[in-house]
Amino acid sequence: MNGETAQIVLFTLGAAGVSTLLILPPGVVLAWLLARRTWPGKALIETCVALPLIMPPVATGLLLLRLFGRRGPFGGWLEHAGFEVVFTWRAVVLAMAVMSFPLLVRSARIAFEGVDRDLEDAARDLGARPPRVFALITLPLAAHGLIAGTVLAFARALGEFGATILVAGMIPGRTVTLPTAIYHAIQMGDDGSAYTLLTISIAIAFAAIAVSEWLLRRAGRG
């Protein structure tokens, strides 16, 4: 693995990790709200969350480009505050986060729906406050689904291509990820580099699944 390839791999892993950490708190909270609460507009929120799974990734990237570009409602405000998003590493993280968020919410929601509410009620009857019930009862019982959703989100972020290439481009040393690097190598007819990057991608995916299974086994024993 040469220096350029190592930089691409580390950048992709770092961006996927940051995007997963960013969506984890809001994803868990939203999943719990969707699983346990009813409010006006809930169906609309559910639809909006699921849209990136249904829409073509390129369409999602175009929407992000419109929203976070210099003339966009968010991009203009952020640029005025000193934060440029489009065609920077921030755009890579943004695209990964948006595309992986639905998987995290879906898995976490199913996990919360599977928690026995009688155990939560018993804890409340014994005097435990809601935050304590959530931390000591709900979260541990939903751990399997939360771990699975987190790993799915991370894996989806690693493989994100369509939205990333539109909102972040392929700027060498700045926004090139494993999927965009593979695409570029194929376009240039560099099959050797493409297959090298493909092998690395498979190895990372295999490692992520292995770690996920190990964590799930530990959570199950716990």
Secondary structure, 3 states (H helix, E strand, C coil): CCHHHHHHHHHHHHHHHHHHHHHHHHHHHHHHHHHHCCCCCHHHHHHHHHHHHHCCHHHHHHHHHHHHCCCCHHHHHHHHCCCCCCCCHHHHHHHHHHHHHHHHHHHHHHHHHCCCHHHHHHHHHCCCCHHHHHHHHHHHHCHHHHHHHHHHHHHHHHCCCHHHHHHCCCCCCCCCCHHHHHHHHHHCCCHHHHHHHHHHHHHHHHHHHHHHHHHHHHHHHC
